[in-house]
Amino acid sequence: MNFLAHLHLAGDDEWLRLGGLMGDYVKGPLAGHRGRWSRAVLAGVELHRRIDAFAETAPAFRRSRRRLAVARPRVSGVVVDIAYDHFLCRHWPHIGSGSLEDFTAGAEVLLRRHRAQLPVRLADALPRLLADNWLRSYQDQDGLARTFARMSGRLRDPSLLLGAARDIERHYAGLEADFLAFLPAAERVARRFRDDLPAA
């Protein structure tokens, strides 16, 4: 799952959201990070990891990967992550609370407010993230194409992701159906995790 989905699944808690955004940038056992981040932020990182682990075994997510595996065998999971954020944008009026613009603007405020806490790679990327509206840049085909072009520039083999937006378009209906099956299950996983957290 990508930034927007992890934000949505973190619920309303500020620290879970912050940890959810940081998840891909925090490596190793969480116990080793307790001196740097609070228990609440690390819970957000843990939720991020739980969602990613759930996605790897979820039937709908695995169907999506198979749809893209012929064209993108090495990066099908990455492409599905971006595709699912696209569908989350498209279906936001029926899924999210309030407007997508307000939701993502709130996340950008959160990132600015806690910039000093962000892992170095995320802090370094923050100006680009804000300038290019990463959190809502997947709403249309042009945004998807820009996203994959940006990501491919960081790869040793840019061809792995270049043109991936066209693969999403080619399998659009199937991927959308997979997403709509996957999201309620992921929301249940996230809700159980949040409900099991000790009271602050």
Protein Blocks (a to p, Z undefined) as FASTA:
>chain_A
ZZklmmmmnomafklmmmmmmmmmpgcjfklmmmmpcfklmmmmmmmmmmmmmmmmgmkl
mmmmmmmmmmmmmlmmmmmmmmmmmmmmmmmmmmmgcjfklmmmmmmmmmmmmmmmpcfk
lmmmmmmmmmnommlmmmpmklmmmmmmmmmmmpfblmlmgoklmmmmmmmmmmmmmmmm
mmmmmmmmmmmmmmmpccZZ
